Amino acid sequence: MRRMYDVVGLGENSIDYVYRLPVYPRPSGPLSKVQIAAAQVLPGGQVATTVATCASLGLQTKYVGVFGNDANGERIRGELARRGVDVSAAIVRQCPNRYAVILVDEAHGERVVLWDRDVRLDLRDDELSAETLTNTRVLHVDDVDEITSIAAATLARDAGAMVTSDIDRVTNSTPELIDAVTVAIFSEHVPTTLTGEATAERALRRLRERHRGWLCVTLGSHGSMLLVDDDLYRAPAVTIDVVDTTGAGDVFRGAFIYALLRGDSPPGILRFANAAAALSCSQDGAIDSVPTLADVENLAETRYGG
């Protein structure tokens, strides 16, 4: 008998080299050389962090993507498996794993990401398993291997699964990817860049003209916004002492998926996801900052009430 998953995530994984800096460097002057305050090597990646969040919250999860065969690839694969994510459908290629260099401003917790990804890590649409993609309640995709994500999303959606997204850039294929998913979740800059509208609300309403599914945008310190039919919902961010914002949006998506499957109301979904993202900002790294269900529920109750 085939196993039904709550969430299958298709997309990026990474090993992150995180450098904490007392201040961001500048190309000239006294800040052209800055001593590193602390350095860590941590597991991350957009979809990997989202499925790790879903697993931490109690969902049955599976990861579909490509690992390199180096030590970094072995580490991130092992981290996901250790956290209860099924990695049996992932591919291992003879090349270095994707990695990122992340510079974290100690004073504010904000970060800059520099990354590299070997083209041999690309996942092709002819490598997709229809059985894996249709045997899940939710398929979550990113926009790294965009054409493959579109093919996977279309297949899962047509089979009756909900399809969520992590869209954080705008390309010629972005409209097609939006059309393929049922719950589009955007990074803050994407809707306004895509539509030319001045505000997130106006941008989501413009996107509503071509997409009847749910449209959500993360707004960093301003919280999040969700358009369901013609009803717009907002939830303010949870204020917390920020250590590192790496992975916060990915954790938001994992918590959003959990609350969606639990049957929470749209405002409840946003509040729960905001609380999870805030907790992730209080810890170092992406996957290492994934919170527990009890911690998210406690923070959401404390900050938002009932």
C-alpha positions in Angstrom: 0.0 0.0 0.0 1.4 3.4 -1.0 2.2 5.8 1.9 0.3 9.1 1.8 2.3 12.1 2.8 1.0 15.4 4.2 3.7 17.4 2.4 6.1 16.8 -0.4 8.6 19.5 -1.0 10.4 19.9 -4.3 13.3 22.4 -4.6 16.4 23.7 -3.0 18.7 22.4 -0.3 21.9 24.0 0.9 24.8 24.1 3.3 25.2 27.6 4.7 28.5 29.1 5.8 27.3 31.8 8.2 29.6 34.6 9.2 28.5 37.0 12.0 29.9 40.5 11.6 29.8 43.4 14.1 29.1 45.7 11.2 28.6 45.3 7.4 31.8 46.0 5.4 32.1 48.8 2.9 34.3 48.9 -0.3 36.5 51.7 1.0 37.5 53.4 4.3 37.8 51.9 7.8 35.1 49.3 7.2 36.8 47.8 4.1 38.2 45.1 6.5 36.0 43.6 9.2 36.9 40.9 11.6 34.5 37.9 11.7 32.8 37.7 15.2 31.7 34.1 14.8 31.4 31.4 12.0 29.2 28.4 11.6 28.4 25.8 9.0 24.6 25.1 9.1 22.0 23.2 7.0 19.5 25.2 5.0 17.9 25.8 1.6 14.4 27.1 0.8 12.4 23.9 0.4 14.6 21.9 2.8 13.9 24.3 5.6 10.2 24.4 4.8 9.8 20.6 4.9 12.0 20.4 8.1 9.5 22.9 9.6 6.6 20.8 8.6 8.3 17.7 10.1 9.0 19.5 13.4 5.3 20.5 13.6 4.3 16.8 13.2 3.5 16.4 9.5 4.6 13.4 7.4 7.0 14.9 4.9 9.1 13.9 1.8 11.8 15.9 0.0 12.4 15.8 -3.7 15.5 17.4 -5.0 19.2 16.9 -5.9 22.1 16.5 -3.5 25.8 16.7 -4.4 28.0 13.7 -3.5 30.4 15.8 -1.4 30.5 16.2 2.4 28.0 19.1 2.2 25.5 16.9 0.3 25.9 14.1 2.7 25.4 16.5 5.6 22.2 18.1 4.5 20.7 14.8 3.4 21.5 13.4 6.8 20.1 16.4 8.6 16.8 16.1 6.8 16.6 12.3 7.5 17.4 12.9 11.1 14.5 15.3 11.4 12.1 12.8 10.0 12.0 13.9 6.4 11.8 11.1 3.8 14.7 11.7 1.4 14.3 8.4 -0.5 13.1 10.1 -3.7 16.0 12.6 -3.8 18.8 12.3 -6.4 22.6 12.3 -5.7 24.8 13.7 -8.4 28.6 13.6 -8.9 29.2 17.3 -8.2 29.5 19.7 -5.2 26.3 20.4 -3.3 24.7 23.9 -3.4 26.2 26.2 -0.8 25.8 29.7 0.4 27.9 32.3 2.2 25.7 34.3 4.6 26.9 37.5 6.2 24.8 38.3 9.3 24.8 41.8 10.8 25.1 41.1 14.6 23.5 44.4 15.5 20.2 43.8 13.6 20.2 40.1 12.6 19.7 41.0 8.9 21.7 39.0 6.4 23.2 39.1 2.9 23.3 35.8 1.0 26.0 34.8 -1.6 25.4 31.5 -3.2 26.7 29.0 -5.8 25.0 26.1 -7.4 26.5 23.7 -9.9 24.3 23.3 -13.0 24.5 19.5 -12.6 22.2 19.9 -9.6 19.3 21.0 -11.9 16.3 18.7 -11.5 14.7 17.9 -14.8 11.0 17.4 -15.4 11.6 14.0 -16.9 13.0 12.9 -13.5 9.8 13.5 -11.7 7.8 10.7 -10.2 4.1 11.0 -10.7 3.5 8.6 -7.8 5.4 10.8 -5.4 3.8 14.0 -6.6 0.2 12.8 -6.5 0.4 10.8 -3.2 0.4 13.9 -1.0 -2.0 16.4 0.5 0.3 19.4 -0.3 3.1 19.8 -2.8 5.4 22.7 -2.0 7.6 24.1 -4.8 10.2 26.9 -5.2 11.4 28.7 -8.3 14.9 27.4 -8.5 14.3 24.8 -11.2 11.3 26.7 -12.4 10.2 24.7 -15.4 10.3 21.5 -13.3 8.4 23.1 -10.5 5.7 24.2 -13.0 5.4 20.6 -14.4 5.3 19.1 -10.8 2.8 21.7 -9.6 0.5 21.1 -12.6 0.6 17.3 -12.1 -0.1 17.5 -8.4 -2.8 20.1 -8.7 -4.6 18.1 -11.4 -4.5 15.1 -9.1 -6.3 17.1 -6.4 -3.5 18.2 -4.1 -3.0 21.7 -2.8 0.1 23.3 -4.2 2.0 26.0 -2.3 5.0 28.0 -3.5 8.1 29.9 -2.5 8.4 32.6 -5.1 11.2 35.1 -4.4 12.2 36.3 -7.9 10.6 37.4 -11.1 11.4 35.8 -14.4 9.6 35.2 -17.7 8.2 32.0 -16.3 6.9 33.4 -13.0 3.3 34.0 -14.3 3.1 30.4 -15.4 4.4 29.1 -12.0 1.7 31.3 -10.3 -0.9 29.8 -12.5 0.2 26.2 -11.7 -0.1 26.6 -7.9 -3.2 26.9 -5.7 -1.6 28.9 -2.9 1.0 31.3 -4.1 3.3 32.6 -1.4 5.6 35.5 -2.4 8.6 37.2 -0.9 7.9 40.8 -0.2 9.3 42.4 -3.4 7.7 40.0 -5.9 4.1 41.1 -6.2 5.0 44.8 -6.7 7.8 44.0 -9.1 5.6 41.6 -11.1 2.6 44.0 -11.4 4.2 47.5 -11.2 1.7 48.4 -8.4 3.0 50.6 -5.5 1.7 48.5 -2.6 1.4 44.9 -1.7 -2.4 45.0 -1.4 -2.8 46.6 -4.9 -0.4 44.1 -6.3 -2.3 41.1 -4.9 -5.6 42.4 -6.2 -4.0 42.9 -9.6 -2.8 39.3 -9.5 -6.3 38.2 -8.5 -7.4 39.2 -12.1 -5.6 36.1 -13.4 -5.4 33.8 -10.4 -8.4 32.7 -8.3 -6.4 30.8 -5.6 -5.0 32.1 -2.4 -2.3 34.8 -2.7 0.0 35.5 0.2 3.0 37.8 0.6 5.5 37.9 3.5 6.3 41.4 4.6 9.2 41.0 7.0 8.9 43.3 10.0 5.4 44.3 8.8 4.0 40.8 9.1 2.1 39.1 6.3 -0.9 39.5 4.0 -3.3 37.0 2.4 -6.0 37.5 -0.3 -8.7 34.8 -0.3 -11.3 35.4 -3.0 -11.7 39.2 -2.6 -11.2 39.2 1.2 -7.8 40.7 2.4 -6.3 39.5 5.7 -3.3 41.1 7.5 -1.4 40.0 10.5 1.3 42.1 12.2 4.7 40.6 12.8 5.6 39.3 16.2 8.2 41.5 17.8 11.2 39.5 19.0 14.9 40.0 19.7 16.4 39.1 16.3 19.5 37.0 16.1 19.4 35.9 12.5 16.7 36.2 9.8 18.0 33.4 7.6 15.3 30.9 6.9 12.4 33.0 8.4 10.4 33.0 5.2 10.9 29.3 4.7 9.8 28.6 8.3 6.8 30.9 7.7 5.8 28.7 4.7 6.1 25.5 6.6 4.0 26.8 9.5 1.5 28.2 6.9 1.1 24.7 5.4 0.7 23.1 8.8 -2.1 25.6 9.8 -3.7 25.3 6.4 -3.9 21.5 6.7 -5.2 21.9 10.3 -8.1 23.9 9.0 -7.3 27.2 10.6 -9.0 30.4 9.4 -7.0 32.7 7.1 -6.2 35.1 9.9 -5.3 32.2 12.2 -2.9 30.8 9.5 -1.1 34.1 9.2 -0.8 34.5 13.0 0.5 31.0 13.4 3.0 31.4 10.5 4.2 34.8 11.7 4.8 33.4 15.2 6.9 30.5 13.7 8.9 32.9 11.6 9.6 35.2 14.6 10.9 32.2 16.6 13.2 31.2 13.8 14.7 34.7 13.9 15.6 34.2 17.5 18.0 31.4 16.6 21.0 31.0 14.3 20.6 29.5 10.9 17.8 28.1 8.8 17.0 24.5 9.6 18.6 24.8 13.0 16.1 27.6 13.8 13.0 25.5 13.1 10.7 25.8 16.2 8.5 23.2 17.8 4.7 23.1 17.7 4.4 23.9 21.4 6.7 26.9 21.1 4.8 28.3 18.1 1.4 27.8 19.7 2.6 29.5 22.9 4.0 32.5 21.2 1.0 32.9 18.9 -1.3 32.7 22.0 0.8 35.2 23.9 1.2 37.8 21.2 -2.1 37.5 19.4 -4.5 36.1 22.0 -7.2 33.4 21.4 
